Amino acid sequence: MSKQNRRSFLKTLGLGATAATAATYAPFAIGGSSKKVVVIGGGMGGAVAAKYIRMMDKSVEVTLIEANENYFTCFGSNEVLSGERTMDSIKFGYDGLKGHGVNVVIDKVIDIDASGRRVKTASGRSFNYDRCIVSPGVSFRYDKIDGYDESVANTKITHAWKAGPQTALLRDQIQSMRKGGTVIISAPPNPFRCPPGPYERTAQIAHYLKHNNPTAKILVLDDKEKFSKFGLFTAGWKKHYGYGTDNSMIEWVKGSAGGKIESVDVAGMTLSGEVDDYKGDVINIIPAQKAGHIAHVTGLTNDSGWCPIEGKTFESTIHKNIHVIGDSAIQSPLPKSGYAANSEGKVCAAAVVAMLNGDKIPDPSYVNTCYSVIAPGDGISVAMVYNYANGKINKVKGSGGLTPGKFDAKARAREQQNGYSWFDNITNDTFG
Ligand SMILES: Cc1cc2nc3c(=O)[nH]c(=O)nc-3n(C[C@H](O)[C@H](O)[C@H](O)COP(=O)(O)OP(=O)(O)OC[C@H]3O[C@@H](n4cnc5c(N)ncnc54)[C@H](O)[C@@H]3O)c2cc1C
């Protein structure tokens, strides 16, 4: 892409007119790239960053290292639990990225040598970089719940908070549950990936049970006192699943009322909190979260367990030349969502291209919308636009908003359709 085209491209991304001023690109080697970017993690942040760097500047050699051949989107995975979607409908591969000239490597990164600018993989390969982008998602604080660990999560009491085999296992457990059984969902403390996710999951499981096992119940044990889109979710639960009535399929227990869980007895299928013990037929524990494992190995995290970054470039404030995007980053007020990771991936791509070329870094803006489906034909959303000013990411006053509380069937059906269009658009933007 020529310098002029790259500037127009940045503008169309909403990345600001400053990109078009005072640019002096360092010449790069003819016949071989002198600009190397390694991206770790081919999920919502990493895949889009890799693709957009190549779209902005074909002279940059981009290598994407991803642990798995296929990626399953977490968004849409709650609908797999209700049978409204299949696992195949949330599965994506990396041929599209290869078509953009991204060198896709299926391997697991085991270390980043920040001073030597080198990434090492489990198969023994190493990759040099000028700039590295890290987007490994989240890992789980199993230590916060006695008796819970990864092997329990993979076999008996899932978290299903990374879509994949655990999603299918949880779906099968719900479908084969005894008549009149209880599903327990343990919802995590803040901050965590996808703030509305546990409550959409509750609604989707209730939708399945209403039609297939109507005397069954869902007990949501929450670490928190309130949650994202609280009014919209609880009204939706009431409308479709009787929440708050004697016939409710759903009971929600807040943290101070006994919702905080401390241990699990796997054989006895029982969760214990400060106040009570709870026995379930199917249990789904969504544990407290922290940055992806590789971020800890590399020392990119601070005491919070997440990665501090500079919000204009997403460069780590701990290690130079390494950028952290997506759920692993401390990106508040942006949420830990797929749409935010997509936005961060593009902002980071534009900054990295500018930095590699000695150009001025564009002033970014960021966007997020989270759709949730409470029942077929009933979608809700929350949206916000953000800018970068005074050295930080800010919410833009007056932007975004929430689905109106008053139920309007046409508008809710449209919200669901908007959510499905968003799914098609963002997955095409990321993997297409
Ligand atoms: C149930 C649920 C519903 C959700 N719904 C929505 C929604 O409706 N809208 C929305 O915007 N967001 C939603 N989200 C959140 C969204 O999925 C995440 O915020 C988003 O995926 C974060 O992107 P990421 O790039 O940080 O991580 P991920 O998308 O998880 O990608 C991380 C990638 O890194 C790879 N990786 C990790 N470590 C290594 C390593 N060492 N070497 C190589 N590869 C590695 C992983 O295999 C993975 O592919 C939902 C989440 C859940 C759990």
The ligand as a MOL file (V3000), in Angstrom:
LIG
                    3D

  0  0  0     0  0            999 V3000
M  V30 BEGIN CTAB
M  V30 COUNTS 53 58 0 0 0
M  V30 BEGIN ATOM
M  V30 1 C -19.9680 -16.9620 26.8550 0
M  V30 2 C -19.3030 -15.7490 26.2590 0
M  V30 3 C -20.0410 -14.9060 25.4510 0
M  V30 4 C -19.4230 -13.7780 24.8880 0
M  V30 5 N -20.1900 -12.9510 24.1020 0
M  V30 6 C -19.6180 -11.8340 23.5820 0
M  V30 7 C -20.3930 -10.9510 22.7860 0
M  V30 8 O -21.5940 -11.1700 22.5590 0
M  V30 9 N -19.7860 -9.8610 22.2650 0
M  V30 10 C -18.4800 -9.5970 22.4930 0
M  V30 11 O -17.9810 -8.5890 21.9780 0
M  V30 12 N -17.7180 -10.4100 23.2700 0
M  V30 13 C -18.2460 -11.5170 23.8100 0
M  V30 14 N -17.4810 -12.3520 24.5890 0
M  V30 15 C -16.0890 -11.9690 24.9400 0
M  V30 16 C -15.0650 -12.2880 23.8490 0
M  V30 17 O -15.1410 -13.6270 23.4560 0
M  V30 18 C -13.6530 -11.9910 24.3560 0
M  V30 19 O -13.6470 -10.7350 24.9780 0
M  V30 20 C -12.6600 -11.9930 23.2030 0
M  V30 21 O -12.5900 -13.2860 22.6500 0
M  V30 22 C -11.2890 -11.5200 23.6460 0
M  V30 23 O -10.3750 -11.5940 22.5850 0
M  V30 24 P -8.8420 -11.9570 22.8840 0
M  V30 25 O -8.1130 -11.8370 21.6030 0
M  V30 26 O -8.3890 -11.2030 24.0630 0
M  V30 27 O -8.8790 -13.4800 23.3630 0
M  V30 28 P -9.3860 -14.7710 22.5770 0
M  V30 29 O -10.4020 -14.4250 21.5720 0
M  V30 30 O -9.7060 -15.7800 23.6030 0
M  V30 31 O -8.1040 -15.2540 21.7860 0
M  V30 32 C -6.9580 -15.7180 22.4390 0
M  V30 33 C -6.2490 -16.6850 21.5090 0
M  V30 34 O -4.8970 -16.8320 21.9420 0
M  V30 35 C -4.5170 -18.1820 21.8260 0
M  V30 36 N -3.4010 -18.3840 22.7520 0
M  V30 37 C -3.3860 -18.1600 24.0920 0
M  V30 38 N -2.1660 -18.4050 24.5950 0
M  V30 39 C -1.3910 -18.7950 23.5450 0
M  V30 40 C -0.0380 -19.2010 23.4340 0
M  V30 41 N 0.7660 -19.2700 24.5030 0
M  V30 42 N 0.4400 -19.5320 22.2140 0
M  V30 43 C -0.3590 -19.4750 21.1120 0
M  V30 44 N -1.6670 -19.1100 21.1740 0
M  V30 45 C -2.1670 -18.7730 22.3730 0
M  V30 46 C -5.7930 -18.9510 22.1770 0
M  V30 47 O -5.7550 -20.2780 21.6560 0
M  V30 48 C -6.8710 -18.0860 21.5250 0
M  V30 49 O -7.1560 -18.4840 20.2040 0
M  V30 50 C -18.0460 -13.4990 25.1460 0
M  V30 51 C -17.3200 -14.3550 25.9740 0
M  V30 52 C -17.9320 -15.4750 26.5270 0
M  V30 53 C -17.1080 -16.4020 27.4020 0
M  V30 END ATOM
M  V30 BEGIN BOND
M  V30 1 1 1 2
M  V30 2 1 2 3
M  V30 3 2 2 52
M  V30 4 2 3 4
M  V30 5 1 4 5
M  V30 6 1 4 50
M  V30 7 2 5 6
M  V30 8 1 6 7
M  V30 9 1 6 13
M  V30 10 2 7 8
M  V30 11 1 7 9
M  V30 12 1 9 10
M  V30 13 2 10 11
M  V30 14 1 10 12
M  V30 15 2 12 13
M  V30 16 1 13 14
M  V30 17 1 14 15
M  V30 18 1 14 50
M  V30 19 1 15 16
M  V30 20 1 16 17
M  V30 21 1 16 18
M  V30 22 1 18 19
M  V30 23 1 18 20
M  V30 24 1 20 21
M  V30 25 1 20 22
M  V30 26 1 22 23
M  V30 27 1 23 24
M  V30 28 2 24 25
M  V30 29 1 24 26
M  V30 30 1 24 27
M  V30 31 1 27 28
M  V30 32 2 28 29
M  V30 33 1 28 30
M  V30 34 1 28 31
M  V30 35 1 31 32
M  V30 36 1 32 33
M  V30 37 1 33 34
M  V30 38 1 33 48
M  V30 39 1 34 35
M  V30 40 1 35 36
M  V30 41 1 35 46
M  V30 42 1 36 37
M  V30 43 1 36 45
M  V30 44 2 37 38
M  V30 45 1 38 39
M  V30 46 1 39 40
M  V30 47 2 39 45
M  V30 48 1 40 41
M  V30 49 2 40 42
M  V30 50 1 42 43
M  V30 51 2 43 44
M  V30 52 1 44 45
M  V30 53 1 46 47
M  V30 54 1 46 48
M  V30 55 1 48 49
M  V30 56 2 50 51
M  V30 57 1 51 52
M  V30 58 1 52 53
M  V30 END BOND
M  V30 END CTAB
M  END
